[in-house]
Amino acid sequence: MIQYSTFKIQYSTFDIQYSFLQSISPSVHQSISPSVIAISRTFRTFVVNELTNKLMGNYIGIRHEDKYEEERRAPLTPKHVERLVKHKKLDIVVETSTKRIFSDREYTEAGATISNNLDDCSVIFGVKEIPEQYFQPEKTYVFFSHVIKGQKYNMPMLQRMMELKCNLIEYEKIVDEQGKRLIFFGRYAGMAGMINTFWSLGLRLKDMGFQTELLKIKQAHHYNSLKEAKDVISNVGELIAENGIDPVFRPFVIGFTGYGNVSQGAQEICGLLPVKEISAEKLLSLHKRKHVPNNIAYKVVFKEEDLYENIHGNPFDLHEYLLNPQDFRSKFEQYLPYLTVLINCVYWDKRFPRLVTRDYLEKQFKKGRCKLTVIGDISCDVEGSVECTLYPTVISDPVFIYNPLLRTATSGHKGEGVVVMAVDILPAELPRDSSDGFADVLVNFVKPIADADFNEPFEDLDLPRAIKKGLILHKGELTPEYKYLEEFLSDI
């Protein structure tokens, strides 16, 4: 592998030669044929671009994930690496890892080089945030940076990248013309979150003295594949259809907030049980029915118009809500008394109303036993849309009991209160499947990113439009769409 230092020496040689032509006196300069000057300029540009592409640009790095011990995903899998090596003629360097779901040997067999570092790579792909000390000058990094909300804990990382004149491409902001995300793990977060919620519900009902078919379901990361998990849950669904649900829990209702990729993934798993979908309006009268089937669960998918209302009494308007969320309040509490399980999948930031507040839960628990048994907070915004999500949980300790009367959280599923499942790296519980699905889309953008000359002005960058929308930093500068982050950087 050719070292970056070699590139710098070659670049400097041609830079000196070109500078000489620029520095000679005007009289001598005029005596030199314009075509010679033009050829010199063209040759310099050609050499620099070729050196950049050959010595640096085509070395693509895949980093070892180190933010979480339990993070085993990869942005590109061996089969995608093989495709890039064989058909796109790219050189892929994979940082060695003993915990990654794909072994070093799998990547080697796919045509990649295994290395202890990615020093020779100009473009580096990762999954989660990267330590500040990892960054190197003028390189391009592609990962989930979690800075677009001005997250305080990641501002030092962003500042360091700016100091080193790095380029930052954020997966979350790679979107199409309609603003729809193109590269995401969301569906797998939903699926893993639903599996975990069913698992924790089985344990919680056992604590309450009820043996249910849900006890056959394990936490998501214990399955070797998504197919294996689905087969088990499908079998549980058949048993529920045959044996029914205990009358104590009927009607058994699962509510989903949101309807995007995350929610769709969760609903896909939920659909393996015998479920019937009803509207939010019908939920309010479901408990009044004298006869409900004893062998099905009810599913409700709540949309924005079900969750929020205008404080001035105007009809709900989604566009207005997104523009002026301060003019809206939550009306979700009217549905909460009728839910057995809540799966939270909505986007949230501080501008938006909360859906489940600590005040509401305290009021409900003071009345006695609450129907709401488990909250699967897949969105996992700490003290956010679900205010009782006091902290994100980890795969090895995925749930806690929130006690509404004490307003405290206790690890595990035993005790007084409601179970909260809030793992914030849920796709990592299905690492092989989620990496494969993610890379199926990302692989199409690797070559254009590798070939891009990031020394060009932002306006002239030859990048796919979707990728350019996700470019937060260019040569260490915030790009026009992300200038608002300067306000958050000023606080560090």
C-alpha positions in Angstrom: 0.0 0.0 0.0 1.4 3.4 -1.0 1.8 5.7 2.0 0.1 9.1 2.2 3.5 10.7 2.8 4.5 9.5 -0.7 1.5 11.4 -2.1 2.5 14.5 -0.3 6.1 14.4 -1.7 4.9 13.9 -5.2 2.3 16.7 -4.9 4.9 19.1 -3.5 7.3 18.4 -6.4 4.7 19.4 -9.0 3.5 22.3 -6.9 7.0 23.7 -6.8 7.3 23.4 -10.6 4.0 25.1 -11.1 4.8 27.8 -8.6 8.0 28.6 -10.4 6.1 29.4 -13.6 3.8 31.6 -11.6 6.6 33.5 -9.9 8.9 34.5 -12.8 9.0 38.1 -13.9 6.2 39.4 -16.2 8.6 40.1 -19.0 9.9 36.5 -19.0 6.4 35.2 -18.4 5.2 37.0 -21.6 7.9 35.4 -23.6 6.7 31.9 -22.7 4.0 30.6 -25.1 0.5 30.6 -23.6 0.2 27.1 -24.7 3.1 26.1 -22.5 1.5 27.8 -19.5 -1.8 26.1 -20.2 -0.2 22.7 -20.6 1.7 23.2 -17.3 -1.6 24.1 -15.6 -3.4 21.1 -17.2 -0.6 18.7 -16.4 -0.4 19.9 -12.8 -4.2 19.4 -12.4 -4.0 16.0 -14.1 -1.1 14.8 -11.9 -2.6 16.0 -8.7 -5.9 14.4 -9.5 -4.3 11.1 -10.6 -2.1 11.0 -7.5 -5.2 11.7 -5.3 -7.2 9.0 -7.0 -4.5 6.4 -7.3 -2.7 6.9 -4.0 -5.5 8.0 -1.8 -9.0 8.2 -3.3 -9.5 4.5 -3.9 -8.5 3.3 -0.5 -11.8 2.9 1.3 -11.7 2.1 5.0 -14.2 0.2 7.2 -13.6 1.0 10.8 -13.9 -1.2 13.9 -16.9 0.0 16.0 -15.7 1.0 19.5 -18.5 3.2 21.0 -20.3 0.2 22.5 -18.9 -3.2 23.5 -22.0 -4.8 22.1 -21.9 -3.1 18.7 -21.2 -5.7 16.1 -22.6 -4.1 12.9 -20.6 -3.1 9.8 -21.6 -0.5 7.2 -20.5 -2.8 4.4 -20.6 -6.6 4.5 -18.1 -9.0 2.8 -20.5 -9.6 -0.1 -20.7 -5.9 -0.7 -17.0 -5.5 -0.4 -16.5 -8.2 -3.0 -18.8 -6.4 -5.4 -16.8 -3.1 -4.9 -13.4 -4.8 -5.4 -14.4 -6.9 -8.4 -16.7 -4.5 -10.3 -15.7 -1.0 -9.1 -12.0 -1.7 -8.8 -11.8 -0.2 -5.3 -9.2 -1.1 -2.7 -11.0 -1.8 0.6 -9.1 -1.8 3.9 -10.9 -3.3 6.9 -9.8 -2.4 10.4 -9.4 -5.7 12.3 -12.1 -6.6 14.8 -12.7 -9.7 16.9 -16.3 -8.7 17.8 -17.7 -7.7 14.4 -20.4 -10.1 13.2 -18.4 -10.7 10.0 -14.9 -12.1 10.6 -11.7 -10.7 9.2 -11.3 -13.9 7.2 -14.7 -13.2 5.5 -13.5 -9.8 4.4 -10.1 -11.2 3.2 -11.9 -13.8 1.1 -14.0 -11.0 -0.4 -10.8 -9.2 -1.5 -10.2 -6.7 1.3 -7.0 -6.0 3.1 -7.1 -6.4 6.9 -5.2 -3.7 8.8 -4.6 -2.5 12.4 -5.4 1.1 11.3 -6.9 3.0 8.4 -4.1 5.6 8.0 -3.8 5.0 4.2 -7.5 5.5 3.6 -9.0 8.8 2.4 -12.6 7.8 2.9 -13.6 5.9 6.1 -17.1 4.3 6.7 -18.4 3.5 10.1 -21.7 3.1 11.9 -21.7 5.0 15.3 -19.8 8.0 16.6 -16.0 8.1 16.4 -13.6 9.1 19.2 -12.1 12.6 18.7 -8.6 11.2 18.7 -9.3 8.9 15.8 -9.7 11.6 13.2 -7.0 12.5 10.8 -6.5 15.7 8.7 -8.5 16.3 5.5 -10.1 12.9 5.4 -13.7 12.0 4.6 -15.8 10.2 7.3 -19.2 8.7 6.7 -21.1 7.6 9.8 -24.1 8.4 12.1 -22.6 11.4 13.8 -25.7 12.4 15.8 -25.0 16.1 15.6 -27.9 17.4 13.6 -30.0 18.2 16.6 -27.0 20.0 18.1 -26.4 17.2 20.6 -24.2 18.7 23.2 -22.3 15.5 23.9 -21.1 15.3 20.2 -20.2 19.0 19.6 -16.5 18.4 20.7 -16.3 15.7 18.1 -17.7 18.0 15.4 -15.4 20.7 16.5 -12.4 18.4 16.2 -13.4 17.4 12.7 -13.6 21.1 11.8 -10.1 21.8 13.2 -8.7 19.0 11.1 -10.5 20.2 7.9 -12.4 16.9 7.6 -15.4 16.1 5.5 -18.4 14.6 7.2 -21.2 12.8 5.5 -24.2 11.9 7.8 -26.2 8.8 6.8 -29.3 10.3 8.5 -29.3 13.2 6.0 -28.8 11.2 2.8 -32.3 11.8 1.4 -34.2 11.9 -1.8 -35.9 14.9 -3.4 -38.9 14.4 -1.0 -36.7 14.4 2.0 -37.1 10.7 2.5 -34.1 8.9 4.0 -32.4 6.4 1.7 -29.9 4.7 4.0 -31.1 3.5 7.4 -31.2 0.8 10.0 -34.7 1.9 11.1 -36.6 -1.2 10.0 -34.3 -3.4 11.9 -34.6 -1.2 15.0 -38.3 -1.7 14.8 -38.1 -5.5 14.4 -35.6 -5.9 17.2 -37.5 -3.5 19.4 -40.8 -5.5 18.9 -39.0 -8.8 19.6 -37.6 -7.4 22.8 -40.9 -5.9 23.8 -42.7 -9.3 23.4 -39.9 -10.9 25.4 -40.1 -8.4 28.2 -43.9 -8.6 28.3 -43.7 -12.3 28.8 -41.4 -11.8 31.8 -43.5 -9.1 33.2 -46.7 -11.1 33.0 -44.9 -14.0 34.7 -44.0 -11.6 37.5 -47.7 -10.9 37.8 -48.5 -14.6 38.0 -49.4 -15.4 34.4 -47.7 -18.1 32.3 -48.1 -17.1 28.7 -46.9 -18.3 25.3 -44.7 -15.1 25.2 -42.2 -16.8 27.5 -41.1 -18.8 24.4 -39.7 -15.6 22.9 -36.1 -14.6 23.6 -34.3 -11.2 23.5 -33.5 -10.5 19.9 -29.7 -10.8 20.1 -30.0 -14.5 21.2 -31.2 -15.5 17.8 -28.8 -16.4 15.1 -30.9 -14.7 12.4 -34.0 -12.7 11.9 -35.6 -15.7 10.2 -35.0 -17.8 13.4 -36.7 -15.1 15.5 -39.6 -14.9 13.1 -40.2 -18.6 13.1 -40.4 -18.7 16.9 -42.8 -15.7 17.1 -44.9 -17.2 14.3 -45.2 -20.4 16.4 -46.2 -18.3 19.4 -48.8 -16.6 17.3 -50.3 -20.0 16.3 -50.5 -21.1 20.0 -52.2 -17.8 21.0 -54.7 -18.3 18.2 -55.4 -21.9 19.5 -55.4 -21.3 23.2 -56.5 -17.7 23.5 -55.5 -14.8 25.8 -56.3 -14.7 29.5 -59.5 -12.7 30.2 -57.6 -10.4 32.6 -55.8 -8.8 29.6 -58.6 -8.7 27.1 -58.9 -6.6 25.1 -55.2 -6.9 24.5 -54.1 -3.8 22.7 -50.7 -2.8 21.1 -50.4 0.8 20.2 -47.8 2.2 17.7 -46.9 5.9 17.5 -45.6 6.7 14.1 -45.8 4.9 10.8 -42.3 5.2 9.2 -39.5 2.7 8.7 -39.1 2.0 12.4 -42.8 1.5 13.0 -43.2 -0.7 9.8 -40.4 -3.0 11.1 -42.1 -3.3 14.5 -45.5 -4.0 12.9 -43.9 -6.6 10.7 -43.0 -8.6 13.8 -46.3 -7.8 15.5 -48.1 -9.2 12.5 -46.7 -12.7 13.3 -49.2 -12.8 16.1 -53.0 -12.9 15.4 -53.8 -9.2 15.3 -56.6 -7.0 14.1 -56.0 -3.4 13.3 -58.5 -0.8 14.5 -58.6 3.0 14.3 -57.7 5.2 17.2 -61.4 6.3 17.3 -62.6 2.7 17.7 -60.1 2.1 20.5 -62.0 4.5 22.7 -65.1 2.3 22.6 -63.4 -1.2 22.4 -63.6 -1.8 26.1 -67.4 -1.3 26.1 -68.0 -4.3 23.8 -69.6 -7.2 25.6 -67.9 -9.8 23.5 -64.4 -9.6 22.0 -62.5 -12.5 20.5 -60.3 -14.3 23.0 -57.6 -15.2 20.6 -56.5 -12.0 18.9 -54.6 -8.8 19.9 -55.7 -5.4 18.6 -53.3 -3.1 16.9 -53.7 0.7 16.6 -51.3 2.9 14.6 -51.5 6.4 15.8 -50.8 9.2 13.3 -50.1 12.9 14.0 -53.8 13.9 13.9 -54.5 11.3 16.6 -51.6 12.5 18.8 -51.8 16.3 18.7 -54.3 19.1 18.6 -54.1 22.8 17.9 -54.1 24.9 21.1 -56.2 27.6 19.3 -58.9 25.1 18.4 -58.1 25.0 14.7 -58.4 21.8 12.7 -55.2 19.7 12.7 -52.9 20.5 9.8 -49.7 18.4 9.5 -47.7 21.1 7.6 -48.6 23.7 10.3 -47.7 21.3 13.1 -44.3 20.6 11.6 -43.6 24.4 11.1 -45.1 25.6 14.4 -45.2 22.7 17.0 -45.4 25.3 19.8 -49.0 25.8 18.7 -49.9 22.2 19.5 -50.4 20.0 22.5 -50.6 16.2 23.0 -54.0 14.6 23.2 -52.6 11.1 23.4 -53.5 10.6 27.1 -57.1 9.8 26.1 -55.9 6.6 24.5 -53.3 5.5 27.1 -55.7 3.8 29.6 -56.7 1.3 26.9 -53.2 0.2 25.8 -51.5 -2.9 27.1 -48.3 -2.2 25.2 -47.0 1.0 23.7 -44.4 0.9 20.9 -43.0 4.4 20.4 -41.5 5.1 17.0 -41.9 8.9 16.5 -39.3 11.5 15.7 -39.0 13.9 18.6 -37.0 17.0 19.6 -37.6 19.6 22.3 -39.9 21.6 20.0 -42.6 19.0 20.1 -45.1 18.0 22.8 -44.5 14.9 24.9 -46.8 11.9 24.5 -46.3 10.1 27.8 -45.5 12.4 30.8 -44.4 11.5 34.3 -47.3 13.5 35.7 -49.8 11.4 33.7 -48.3 8.1 34.8 -48.3 9.2 38.5 -51.9 10.2 38.3 -52.8 6.8 36.7 -50.9 4.7 39.2 -52.5 6.5 42.1 -55.8 5.1 40.9 -54.5 1.6 41.1 -53.2 -1.0 38.6 -52.5 0.5 35.2 -53.4 -1.5 32.0 -50.2 -0.2 30.3 -47.7 -2.9 31.1 -44.7 -2.4 28.8 -43.4 0.6 26.8 -41.1 -0.3 23.9 -39.4 3.1 23.4 -37.7 2.4 20.1 -37.2 6.1 19.5 -35.3 6.3 22.8 -35.1 10.0 23.3 -34.1 10.5 27.0 -37.0 12.2 28.8 -38.4 12.9 25.4 -41.7 11.9 23.8 -41.9 9.2 26.5 -40.8 11.2 29.5 -40.2 8.1 31.7 -37.4 7.0 29.5 -34.9 8.2 32.1 -31.8 6.7 30.3 -31.0 4.5 27.3 -30.5 0.9 28.1 -27.9 -1.5 26.8 -28.3 -4.9 25.2 -27.0 -6.7 28.3 -29.4 -4.9 30.5 -32.3 -3.9 28.2 -35.2 -3.0 30.5 -36.0 -1.1 33.6 -39.1 -0.6 35.8 -40.2 3.0 36.0 -42.0 3.7 39.3 -44.4 6.6 38.6 -45.0 7.3 42.3 -41.3 7.5 43.2 -40.3 8.7 39.7 -37.3 6.3 39.8 -36.0 3.6 37.5 -34.8 0.2 38.6 -32.9 -2.2 36.3 -34.9 -5.3 35.4 -38.5 -6.2 35.1 -39.5 -6.7 38.7 -41.2 -4.2 41.0 -43.9 -1.6 41.0 -44.5 0.4 37.8 -44.3 0.0 34.1 -41.5 -1.8 32.1 -39.5 0.4 29.8 -37.4 -1.2 27.0 -35.1 1.6 25.7 -32.1 0.0 24.0 -30.6 2.7 21.8 -28.7 0.4 19.4 -31.5 -2.0 18.6 -30.3 -2.9 15.1 -27.1 -4.3 16.7 -29.2 -7.1 18.2 -29.7 -8.3 14.6 -26.2 -7.4 13.4 -25.9 -9.7 10.3 -29.4 -9.0 8.9 -29.3 -5.2 9.7 -25.8 -4.7 8.2 -26.8 -6.6 5.1 -29.9 -4.5 4.6 -28.0 -1.2 5.2 -25.2 -2.1 2.9 -27.6 -3.0 0.1 -28.3 0.7 -0.3 -24.9 2.2 0.8 -22.9 0.1 -1.7 -24.4 2.2 -4.6 -22.8 5.4 -3.2 -19.4 4.2 -2.3 -17.8 4.6 -5.7 -19.1 8.2 -6.2 -17.8 9.2 -2.8 -14.4 7.5 -3.4 -14.0 9.3 -6.7 -15.1 12.8 -5.5 -12.5 15.5 -5.4 -13.3 17.1 -2.1 -10.7 19.9 -2.8 -13.3 21.4 -5.2 -15.5 24.2 -3.9 -18.7 22.9 -2.4 -20.8 24.2 -5.3 -18.7 22.2 -7.8 -18.5 18.9 -5.9 -19.3 16.0 -8.2 -21.4 14.0 -5.8 -24.9 12.4 -6.1 -27.4 15.0 -4.9 -28.5 12.7 -2.1 -25.0 12.4 -0.8 -24.3 16.2 -1.1 -27.4 16.8 1.1 -25.8 14.7 3.8 -22.5 16.6 3.6 -22.4 18.4 7.0 -18.7 19.4 6.8 -16.7 20.2 3.7 -13.0 20.8 4.3 -13.8 21.5 7.9 -16.5 24.1 7.2 -20.2 23.7 7.9 -22.0 23.5 4.6 -24.9 26.0 3.9 -27.7 23.7 5.2 -25.9 23.1 8.5 -24.7 26.6 9.4 -27.3 26.5 12.2 -24.9 24.2 14.2 -22.6 27.2 14.8 -25.0 28.2 17.6 -24.5 24.8 19.4 -20.7 24.8 18.8 -20.4 28.2 20.5 -21.5 26.6 23.8 -18.6 24.1 24.1 
